[in-house]
């Protein structure tokens, strides 16, 4: 991206913000090619459009992309290929990452508050220092993911795959807030103030 500030994908107002048609409002006009990508990421997907993409085996291909520091809050990245992508420091709050491939992606220091990550491939992902507050990882594959210093407050990891107690122990949750939902037999991570 060029310029001093990355484009901002902002949330529309209202209770059904995820269903709004026009979710892209850049703070500074990015180059046309970058804006086209952000328009695609922020657009509303109709049921018919999703069915068409499923029939066409559509995947947004961003493997190896440098999206560090990008504001992708509310972005629809369903089924996207983001393996080996650099998403460090990115804002993915309330993003739809269901069934996305993020194998070995770098999400260190990113914000995934309320992100939907169910069914995603997350083997070897770096979540070091990442905010995962209330993120939903149901059905996600987490083998070898690094949760060192990650905030798991309120995150749902109960139905995820290949998760270990060591991964949980390297993270934390905020005391006096919601403990993460973990698979049966797992201890919660250490609590912090």
Secondary structure, DSSP 8 states (H G I E B T S, - for coil): --SSS--B----SSTTGGG-S-----SS---HHHHHHHHHHHS---HHHHHHHHHHT---B-TT-B-TT-B-TT-B-TT-B-TT-B-TT-B-TT-B-TT-B-TT-B-TT-B-TT-B-TT-B-TT-B-TT-B-TT-B-TT-B-TT-B-TT-B-TT-B-TT-BS--HHHHHTSEEETTS---B--TT----EEE-
